[in-house]
Each structure stands twice: as structure tokens, then as C-alpha cells.
Amino acid sequence: MMLIRSLLAPVAACGASCPAHSDRARNLWIAPAIQLPPSIVDYFKDCYLPSNKRGALMTLDQWWPRSLAGRWFGVRSLNPARQLALMVAGSLVVALSAQLSIRLPFTPVPVTGQTLGVLLVGGALGAWMGGFSILLYLAESAAGLPFLAGGAHGMPFGPTGGYLIGFILMAAVVGWLNERGWGRSFAWSLASMVVAEFVLYAVAVPWLGFYVGMNHALSLGFVPFITGDALKLFLAGIALPTAWRLSRS
């Protein structure tokens, strides 16, 4: 609690010196763990940062537009309702992409469009919103919605469970890298997605190995998908930089 109070002390001080913010600052100081208004950056921006020195402090309005969703919707989109709407939309994108599936006779892992959907969602929403969007997608399928490959549903267990769990990390990694500028050009966008793919397979292949044997895990859980993943990486690598360019126009 003392740590939270010390971190929020400038906010409270700002509220005392800024009449427009005094009520919100007082509420924030009384219940710091409960009331964290989405516009907390306004305290710093309006009270502490002159217009010619706003780059001196890394504030929320400087961080949020680093994600594509923040670029499109702006700082005010940080209210919980907008965040939830974006995460639900992301989960539906992945659910729709999962319906593009092809069963292969020699492996329990189908070819799906999920990888493309996860890359786009993570790259657009950023690290934590992208990761939670995939977590929401898994919760929806566990609740009985036909959101898994081929209209299936259920918990992320079985031979393909590692891929579903890995999608959470995949979205978070590509989102984290895109927040740091990797999504602005095709080459860097593609590089961020290759890194995210390695994270996915680092979870999925050993998981699959428990069911088919470690000596068969690569041949059944990685090699058959190289060509398809390369195509999906190419498409996502074009889509995200294009969206960034459109957001600036």
C-alpha cells in the first residue's frame, strides 16, 4: 500500500493544485487500488507537462498509440468497455479463422487459419490486450461455443492443447514487439511474427510429444505446417504495416 501511495503521490499533488482534477485525485488517493481512472494521464499532461516538454515523461498517451488499436481509437479508448469490446472482437476474429481448417490424415493437428488470426489480433491490440483476447477465445470455446477448428469446442487439452495455450503467448509476443515499432514495415513485421511463431512451437511441439512421442513431435507438429505458416506470415506481414499507413493518412 505504501508503494502504491508513493507512486500516486504526484497525482494527488496535481489534484490539489488543479481544481478541475481535485475531486478525481481525492477519490484516487482514498481508494488507489479501486479507482484508477482511464484518464489518469490527464493529471500529468495537464498539470506537469508543458506543451513543449511532453516528451520528457513516458505517459500513457504516448504509450497507448504504439498499438494499432490505440492509433485507430485514440487514448480515450482505454475505458474498460472499449477494451472489452476490442478483446471480444479479437476473440471472434480467431474463432472465425479457426473454421478454415483442413484435417491431415497423418497428424492429429489440423491446418487452420488460427495462426493468421492470432498474429493479426496480437499485432493490432498489443501485448496484454492481445493475450487476453486469446484467453477469452479459449474461455468461450470451453463454455461450449463452437469456436475451435471445425466447429469443435472444449478445454485446451489433448494433442492440440499446446497450440491453443501457445496462442496466448504468441499474441502477447507479437503484440509486445509491435508496440515497440516492429509492425511499421514489412520486414520488421515479418520478423516479429517469426519470433512469435517460435514461441508458439516451443510450447506446442513438446506438448504434442507427450501424446505421439518426442521423436515424432517435429515431423507431426511442425514440418507439415511450414508452408502454410509461411503464407500466413506473409499475409499478416503485409496487413499490419498497411493498416499503420492507413491510420496515418
C-alpha positions in Angstrom: 0.0 0.0 0.0 2.8 2.4 0.8 4.4 1.7 -2.6 1.1 2.5 -4.3 0.7 5.7 -2.3 4.2 6.8 -3.2 3.6 6.1 -6.8 0.4 8.0 -6.8 1.6 10.9 -4.7 2.3 13.2 -7.8 -1.3 12.5 -8.9 -2.7 13.6 -5.6 -0.5 16.6 -5.5 -1.6 17.5 -9.0 -5.2 17.1 -8.0 -4.6 19.6 -5.1 -3.1 22.2 -7.5 -5.6 21.7 -10.3 -9.2 22.5 -9.4 -10.5 20.6 -12.4 -8.9 17.4 -11.1 -9.2 17.8 -7.4 -12.3 15.5 -6.9 -10.9 12.8 -9.1 -7.5 13.0 -7.3 -9.1 12.8 -3.9 -11.0 9.7 -4.9 -7.9 8.2 -6.3 -6.0 8.8 -3.2 -8.7 7.4 -0.9 -9.1 4.1 -2.8 -6.0 3.8 -5.0 -6.4 0.1 -5.6 -10.0 0.5 -6.8 -10.3 3.8 -8.6 -7.7 4.2 -11.4 -9.4 6.4 -13.9 -8.6 5.7 -17.6 -7.7 9.4 -18.0 -5.0 9.2 -15.3 -2.6 10.6 -17.9 -4.6 13.8 -17.9 -3.3 14.7 -14.4 0.3 14.5 -15.7 -0.4 16.0 -19.1 -2.4 19.0 -17.8 -0.5 19.7 -14.6 3.1 18.7 -15.0 3.9 18.7 -18.7 4.2 21.9 -20.6 3.2 21.5 -24.2 6.8 21.9 -25.3 8.1 19.2 -22.9 5.6 16.4 -23.0 8.2 14.1 -24.5 10.2 14.3 -21.2 7.9 11.8 -19.4 6.7 8.5 -20.8 3.0 8.9 -20.2 0.1 6.7 -21.1 -1.0 8.8 -24.1 2.5 8.3 -25.5 2.4 4.5 -24.8 -1.1 3.6 -26.0 -0.9 4.8 -29.6 2.1 2.4 -30.1 -0.5 -0.3 -30.6 -2.5 -0.2 -33.8 -5.8 -0.2 -31.9 -4.6 2.8 -30.0 -3.7 4.5 -33.2 -7.2 3.9 -34.6 -9.3 4.6 -31.5 -7.1 7.0 -29.5 -6.3 7.4 -25.9 -9.9 7.7 -24.8 -10.4 4.1 -25.9 -8.7 3.0 -22.7 -12.0 2.8 -20.8 -12.9 -0.7 -19.8 -16.0 -1.1 -22.0 -13.9 -0.2 -25.1 -11.1 -2.6 -24.0 -13.6 -5.4 -23.6 -15.2 -4.7 -26.9 -11.9 -4.9 -28.7 -10.9 -8.1 -26.9 -14.3 -9.7 -27.8 -13.8 -8.7 -31.4 -10.3 -10.2 -31.4 -11.6 -13.5 -30.0 -14.3 -13.6 -32.7 -11.6 -13.0 -35.4 -9.7 -16.0 -34.1 -12.9 -18.1 -33.9 -13.7 -17.3 -37.5 -10.2 -18.1 -38.7 -10.4 -21.4 -36.8 -13.2 -22.5 -39.1 -10.8 -22.5 -42.0 -9.4 -26.0 -41.2 -8.1 -29.0 -43.1 -7.7 -32.3 -41.4 -4.5 -34.2 -42.3 -4.6 -38.0 -42.1 -1.2 -38.5 -40.6 -1.3 -36.0 -37.7 -3.8 -35.0 -35.0 -3.1 -31.3 -35.7 -5.3 -29.7 -38.4 -4.2 -26.9 -40.7 -6.2 -23.9 -39.7 -6.3 -20.1 -40.2 -5.9 -19.6 -36.4 -2.3 -18.6 -36.7 -3.1 -15.8 -39.1 -6.0 -14.6 -36.8 -3.8 -14.7 -33.7 -1.0 -12.8 -35.4 -3.4 -10.1 -36.5 -5.1 -9.8 -33.2 -1.9 -9.6 -31.2 -0.3 -7.2 -33.6 -3.3 -4.9 -33.6 -4.3 -4.9 -29.9 -0.8 -5.1 -28.4 0.7 -7.4 -25.8 -1.8 -7.6 -22.9 -5.0 -7.0 -24.8 -3.9 -9.4 -27.5 -3.1 -12.1 -24.9 -6.3 -11.6 -23.0 -8.3 -11.7 -26.3 -6.9 -15.2 -26.9 -7.6 -16.2 -23.3 -11.2 -15.0 -23.8 -11.4 -17.1 -27.0 -10.3 -20.2 -25.1 -12.9 -19.4 -22.4 -15.6 -19.1 -25.0 -14.8 -22.4 -26.5 -14.6 -24.0 -23.1 -18.0 -22.7 -22.3 -19.4 -24.6 -25.3 -19.3 -22.2 -28.2 -18.1 -23.9 -31.4 -15.0 -21.7 -31.8 -12.3 -24.4 -32.2 -11.2 -25.9 -35.5 -14.1 -27.4 -37.5 -16.7 -26.1 -35.1 -15.5 -28.0 -32.1 -15.4 -26.8 -28.5 -14.0 -27.7 -25.2 -11.0 -27.3 -22.9 -7.5 -26.8 -24.3 -6.4 -30.4 -23.6 -5.3 -33.3 -25.8 -2.6 -33.3 -28.5 -3.5 -29.9 -29.8 -3.8 -28.2 -26.4 -0.2 -26.9 -26.6 -1.1 -24.9 -29.7 -4.1 -23.3 -28.0 -2.1 -22.4 -24.9 0.8 -21.2 -27.1 -1.6 -18.8 -29.0 -1.8 -16.7 -25.8 1.9 -16.3 -25.7 2.1 -15.9 -29.4 -0.3 -12.9 -29.4 1.4 -11.4 -26.4 4.9 -11.6 -28.0 3.9 -10.2 -31.4 1.9 -7.5 -29.7 4.8 -6.6 -27.4 7.1 -6.3 -30.4 4.6 -4.3 -32.5 4.2 -1.9 -29.6 7.9 -1.2 -30.0 7.7 -0.4 -33.7 8.2 -3.8 -35.3 4.9 -3.6 -37.1 5.5 -0.4 -39.1 7.4 -2.1 -42.0 7.0 -5.4 -43.8 10.5 -6.7 -42.9 10.2 -5.9 -39.2 6.6 -7.0 -39.0 7.6 -10.3 -40.5 10.5 -10.7 -38.1 8.2 -10.1 -35.1 5.9 -12.8 -36.4 8.7 -15.3 -36.9 9.7 -14.8 -33.3 6.1 -15.3 -32.2 5.9 -18.5 -34.3 9.0 -19.9 -32.5 7.3 -19.2 -29.1 4.2 -21.0 -30.3 6.1 -24.1 -31.4 8.3 -24.1 -28.3 5.1 -24.8 -26.3 3.1 -26.8 -28.9 5.7 -29.3 -30.1 6.8 -30.7 -26.7 3.1 -30.8 -25.6 2.3 -32.9 -28.7 5.4 -35.1 -28.0 3.7 -36.3 -24.8 1.0 -37.9 -27.0 2.9 -39.0 -30.1 6.4 -39.4 -28.7 9.2 -36.8 -28.8 10.8 -38.4 -31.8 7.7 -37.8 -33.9 6.7 -34.4 -32.5 8.6 -32.3 -35.1 7.5 -34.4 -38.0 3.8 -34.3 -37.0 3.5 -31.0 -35.3 5.9 -28.6 -37.1 7.1 -29.8 -40.5 3.7 -30.2 -42.1 2.8 -26.6 -41.3 5.9 -24.8 -42.6 4.5 -23.9 -46.0 1.1 -22.8 -44.6 2.7 -20.8 -41.8 5.0 -19.0 -44.3 1.9 -17.9 -46.3 0.1 -16.7 -43.2 3.2 -14.8 -42.0 3.4 -13.1 -45.4 -0.2 -12.1 -45.4 -0.1 -10.8 -41.8 3.2 -9.1 -42.5 1.5 -7.1 -45.3 -1.7 -6.4 -43.4 -0.3 -4.8 -40.3 2.1 -2.2 -41.9 -0.7 -1.4 -44.4 -3.1 -0.7 -41.5 -0.5 1.6 -39.9 0.0 3.5 -43.1 -3.8 3.9 -43.4 -4.0 5.2 -39.8 -1.6 8.0 -40.6 -3.4 9.1 -43.8 
